[in-house]
């Protein structure tokens, strides 16, 4: 769990850390929670990010405003912690079930990717495919494969920030694929940065492995030595 005490800090953390859910107070020392919610909802990556208001405000008008901005729930303090926990879990589960967000990466899920791709006229739609994820899963297990998915999301996300593309869309389209939608003029830069950075960091997913060209020699959970292809990222758009 990551905590922020100011709205601007929280927005920066959301952009950097891709949380699964935001628990938000209305009363913040800089911008109020309503403004923060509105700004997140105006960003394509966070249009469906689960948001729950948990605040001392208990007026009907406050609840109505929070929900009208797209918040998933509104809880007034004091609240029961067990009840809050259940609401958080149910909100995350509902979002995942509807393919709105992927809980493994914190990114918009398949349904949102489809919507954004359908209205991406004039923009570039680049699909990034993870290759050789299954051999890694067989070597280290499902948790290790999930960690690769999360690491890939956190690798792609800062690229669009660094290239000055705050309105670019990044989504988790399927088990092993991600989509970035951005202006066509920036597509090659995004693709090259993503492929280069992933290649540089790929070996970190094999903590006990020794690289041998495009393969790695490592031991599985039973102690058996295996040689498998190194996980790699492939772009649907060329990198000059």
N, C-alpha and C positions, 0 to 999 in steps of 0.2 A: 504494500500500500504506500502511495506517495501522498504527502500532505503539502498543501500550499495555503498561505494565509492571505494572499492578495489575488484578485482576479486576473490581473495581467500575468503574474507568475504562473497561475494555474493554466492559462491559455498556452503559454510557452511550454509548460510541461506536457500538456496534451499533445501539442504538435510534435514534441520530441519523443515521448514515451508510449504513445498509442494505448491509452488505458482501455480496459474492458467496460468501465462504467465510471461516471462522475457523480459523486455525492456532493451536492452544492448548497451552500447557505445563501440566503438573499442578502444579508447584511455583511458586506465586505468593506475593508478600509479604503479601497480605491474605486473601482467600478462595482456596481451592485450585481448580484447573482443573475438578475433578469438580463442585464446587458451581456454578461458573460455567456449565458445560454443562447442568446440571440446571435452573438458572434460565432459561436461554435456551429450553430445550425446553418449559418451562411457559408461555411466552408464545406466543400463537397465531401472531404474525407470524414467529416463529423456530423453530417446531416442525420445519421441514424445511430450515432453513439448514444448508448443508454445514459440518461441523465435523471437523477432523482434529487428533488429539493428536500433538504432536511433543515428546517429553520424554525425560529421562534415565531415567525409570522403565522398567524392562524386566521386571518380575515379571509372571507370567501373571495374577495376581490384579488388577494394575493395568490390564492390557489388557482383561480381562473386565469390570471396572467401567466403564471408559471406553466400551466398545462397548455395554454394557447400558444406559447413559444415552442412547444414541442417536447417539453419534459415528459418523461414516462410515468412519474409519480410525484406526489407532493405530500410530505409528512411534517406535521407540526411537532415541535418540541414542547414538553418532554415526551419521548417515545420509548417504547420497550425495545431493548437491543435485540431480543430474539425476533421480534416482529420486523425490525429493520433488516436483519440478516436475511430473513425469508423474502422480503421484498426485493432486496438486491439480487439474491439468487434467482428468483422468479423472473426478474427483469432481464438479466443476462441470458437465462435459458430461453425466454420467449424471443428475444432478438436473434439468438442463434438458430432457433427452430424455424423462424421465418426467413432465414438466410439474409438477415439485415446486417449482422456483424459476425465475424468469426472469432470465437473466444480464444483461440490459440494465438492469434496475431493482433487482435484489437482493431482489425481493418474491416471496412465494409465487405459484406459477403456477396454471394453469387447473385441474389436478386437485385441488389443495388448496382453491382457491376453491369448487369444486363440493362438496367434503366439508364445508367450513365453512358454506356456504349451506344444505345439507341439514339441519344440526343447529342452525340459528339460530332455533329456536322462541322467540317472545317478544321477539326483537330486531329491530332495523331493518336491512335490507339495502339499501344505497344504491349504485347503479352510477353511476360518473362516466365520461362518454364524451368523448373528445377529438374535437372537430369541426375539419375543415379541415386535418387532418394531412397528407393526400395532396398538396394544393397546396404545402405547405411542403417536402415531400420532393422534389417536382418542381422546386422553385425552388433548393434548396440541396443536395439529395442525401440518401442513406440515413443517413449519420453524423449529420447535423443532426436528422433525425427521431428517431433514437435518443437524442440529447441532450435532446430535448423529453420523451421518455418518462421518462428518468432524472430530469429536473428536476421533472416532475409527481409522481413518487414521493417525491422529497425535499421537495416542497411539501405533500403530503397527510400524510406521516408525522408531522411535528412538531405538526400540528393535534390529533391524538388524544392526543399527550403533553400539550400545553398545556391541553387541556380535561379533563385528569385521567382519561383512559381507557386506562390501560396494557394492559388486556386486550382492547381493541378489535382487530378483525382488519382488516388491509389487504392486499389481494392484487391481482395484475396478471392480470386475467381473460382478456384477449385483446389483440390488437395495439394497439388504441386505447381500451381500457376498463379501469377499476380498480374495485374493490369495497371498501367499508368496512362492516363489520358492528359495530354498537354498540347500547347500550340505546336504545330508541325515544325516551326523554326527551331524549337528546342529539343525535338525528339532525339536527334543523333547524339547530342551532348548527354542527355539522360541515359540513353542506351550505353554509351561508352563508359560513363562513370559507373553505372551499375555493374557491367561486366568486369571492369577492371577491379573494382573494390571486392566483388565476390571472389574473384580468382585469387586475390591477395589473402583473403581470410578463410578460404575453403578448408585448409588443412587443420584449422583450429577445431573443427568438428570431429577430429580423430585424435584425441589426447594421447593415445599410446601408439599412434601409427607412424610408420616410416614411409616417406614418399618414394615411389619408384615410377618416374615419368608421370603418366596420367592416372596411375593407380596408387593405392596405399596398402601397405602390409600391416595388419593389426590383428589383435586377438579378440574373439567374441566372448560372450558371457561365460562360456564353458571352458575358456582357455585355449581354444583351438585357433591356430594361426590361419588367417585368410588373406587373400589379395583381392581387393575390390576396387572398382573405378571410383575416383574421387567425385563427390557431389559437385555439380557445376550449374551455372546459370546460362540460359540461352535466351536470346532476344528475337522476337519476330521481325524487328526492324534492324537493318544493318548498322554496324558501327564502323564508320570510315577508317 
